[in-house]
Amino acid sequence: MKIPRLAIAMGYIDSGLVSQAIEFKPIPRNKITHLGRYTMAVAACLSIIIGFYTVHSYFKQYAMVKNIYVQENYNNSVDRCEVTAIQGGKLGAANNMHLSISAHNYDWYGSCYYDMETDLIMIGLTENTEAHQKQVLKDEQKQTPAILADTPVQFYTCEYSYQHLEDIYSSLESRDFILKTIGVERYYISITDNRVVVYLTNADCYAAIYAIDKLDNSNGAVIYKSIASQPSSDK
Amino acid sequence: MDDMQIIDLYFDRDEQAIKETDVKYGKLCFCIADNILSNDEDSEECVNDTYFSLWNSIPPTRPNNFVAYICQIVRNLSLKKLSFNLAMKRTPNMIVSFSELEEILPDDHIDPNIGDEGIGKLISDFLSKEKEDSRNVFIRKYYFFDSIRDIAKRYSFTESKVKNMLFHTRNRLRKYLKEEGIEV
């Protein structure tokens, strides 16, 4: 075994390089003290907590500025009432009529439902003109003449077209996973309210309110309800 | 005591010069010798020979860089001693750095008309263009013959990072030496 020439030649390298290698002290990377690590961990946790509350406060402020309130849904049972067979038939007939009218995709059609209190079929139009009413009646005399003969129809002006409500519903559906993670429980189109109803896991899900309101372009077509359990004092 | 004062002591032929050199650089000298020889007695002998060589060479030589000058002497003496030990079959644990250096350019591929000093100058030119980290790691490994573990500890790198840096620097040096026409 001979000592290679390169090993010997290394002995003739510049003396400045040799002394640099002796004196060179890189910034120590592993010398973060235990206290330093602890402080960094605490600072990181605090940043996350502060960040979370800042975002939460922002969303809460947004909901307050926009006057968005979450209805508590404690009294579901109160809405339930007895339905006679005739009323049941009319409810079904009104639903068929709604399906029939919405199939035309009129951008002025809002809703159609049977009102049990007045025994009328209510048809909501965003542009409640005589021409539109005639158009609906003309269509329905072809499609569902029996219903119209049986139950009087009352037209009224509603705020949102069914197409708009369907658009919001589709937007919610396409973001279902994200919305569920930020507190949305379920959602549906309420024909009687002429709104999209969104149920939240609790009234503090401001991130969900913010996200949905942005989808609705702050139009007010969404009603928020909370499914949070009834307070013990009310039970 | 700074290096200039120690050199002045040599010029005054004051034996205190050797004591001061030993205090300041004794450990470094022993480390270099021991890295090469892997034998405490031989290393100690080399260190003493280094002091003797310093005593004889200063004056007239007045080194600009005293520490590099000492390192060069102790390194050369240690390599001579190793060469002698190898010839006498008194081989210590084999030093892996040699085989790595030989892989860069085997001796029989090196132009015999170029002297060791010439190759040393080319290596200096190459190292001057390298990043500071890579350059110092390379010098610690192939000049001081420090182990990977010691280099990693000294510079607060991981051992795998040191190995990686050495691997790439060796490859670049091989390419550089070939471009410079060292290879026959």
HADDOCK unambig.tbl for C-alpha pairs under 7 A between the chains (distance, minus, plus):
assign (segid A and resid 1 and name CA) (segid B and resid 86 and name CA) 6.74 0.50 0.50
assign (segid A and resid 3 and name CA) (segid B and resid 83 and name CA) 6.78 0.50 0.50
assign (segid A and resid 3 and name CA) (segid B and resid 98 and name CA) 6.92 0.50 0.50
assign (segid A and resid 4 and name CA) (segid B and resid 98 and name CA) 6.57 0.50 0.50
assign (segid A and resid 4 and name CA) (segid B and resid 102 and name CA) 5.98 0.50 0.50
assign (segid A and resid 4 and name CA) (segid B and resid 107 and name CA) 6.26 0.50 0.50
assign (segid A and resid 5 and name CA) (segid B and resid 107 and name CA) 6.08 0.50 0.50
assign (segid A and resid 5 and name CA) (segid B and resid 116 and name CA) 6.92 0.50 0.50
assign (segid A and resid 6 and name CA) (segid B and resid 101 and name CA) 6.31 0.50 0.50
assign (segid A and resid 7 and name CA) (segid B and resid 98 and name CA) 6.76 0.50 0.50
assign (segid A and resid 7 and name CA) (segid B and resid 101 and name CA) 6.64 0.50 0.50
assign (segid A and resid 7 and name CA) (segid B and resid 142 and name CA) 6.95 0.50 0.50
assign (segid A and resid 8 and name CA) (segid B and resid 116 and name CA) 6.79 0.50 0.50
assign (segid A and resid 9 and name CA) (segid B and resid 116 and name CA) 4.64 0.50 0.50
assign (segid A and resid 9 and name CA) (segid B and resid 117 and name CA) 6.11 0.50 0.50
assign (segid A and resid 9 and name CA) (segid B and resid 119 and name CA) 5.82 0.50 0.50
assign (segid A and resid 9 and name CA) (segid B and resid 120 and name CA) 4.64 0.50 0.50
assign (segid A and resid 10 and name CA) (segid B and resid 120 and name CA) 5.49 0.50 0.50
assign (segid A and resid 10 and name CA) (segid B and resid 143 and name CA) 6.04 0.50 0.50
assign (segid A and resid 11 and name CA) (segid B and resid 72 and name CA) 6.01 0.50 0.50
assign (segid A and resid 11 and name CA) (segid B and resid 143 and name CA) 6.57 0.50 0.50
assign (segid A and resid 12 and name CA) (segid B and resid 117 and name CA) 5.56 0.50 0.50
assign (segid A and resid 12 and name CA) (segid B and resid 120 and name CA) 4.75 0.50 0.50
assign (segid A and resid 12 and name CA) (segid B and resid 121 and name CA) 6.93 0.50 0.50
assign (segid A and resid 13 and name CA) (segid B and resid 120 and name CA) 4.85 0.50 0.50
assign (segid A and resid 13 and name CA) (segid B and resid 121 and name CA) 5.91 0.50 0.50
assign (segid A and resid 13 and name CA) (segid B and resid 123 and name CA) 6.62 0.50 0.50
assign (segid A and resid 13 and name CA) (segid B and resid 124 and name CA) 5.11 0.50 0.50
assign (segid A and resid 14 and name CA) (segid B and resid 124 and name CA) 5.76 0.50 0.50
assign (segid A and resid 15 and name CA) (segid B and resid 65 and name CA) 6.59 0.50 0.50
assign (segid A and resid 15 and name CA) (segid B and resid 68 and name CA) 5.14 0.50 0.50
assign (segid A and resid 18 and name CA) (segid B and resid 68 and name CA) 5.82 0.50 0.50
assign (segid A and resid 19 and name CA) (segid B and resid 67 and name CA) 6.64 0.50 0.50
assign (segid A and resid 19 and name CA) (segid B and resid 68 and name CA) 5.69 0.50 0.50
assign (segid A and resid 21 and name CA) (segid B and resid 136 and name CA) 4.78 0.50 0.50
assign (segid A and resid 21 and name CA) (segid B and resid 139 and name CA) 6.63 0.50 0.50
assign (segid A and resid 21 and name CA) (segid B and resid 140 and name CA) 6.72 0.50 0.50
assign (segid A and resid 25 and name CA) (segid B and resid 155 and name CA) 6.56 0.50 0.50
assign (segid A and resid 26 and name CA) (segid B and resid 155 and name CA) 6.02 0.50 0.50
assign (segid A and resid 28 and name CA) (segid B and resid 156 and name CA) 5.87 0.50 0.50
assign (segid A and resid 29 and name CA) (segid B and resid 156 and name CA) 6.38 0.50 0.50
assign (segid A and resid 30 and name CA) (segid B and resid 156 and name CA) 6.56 0.50 0.50
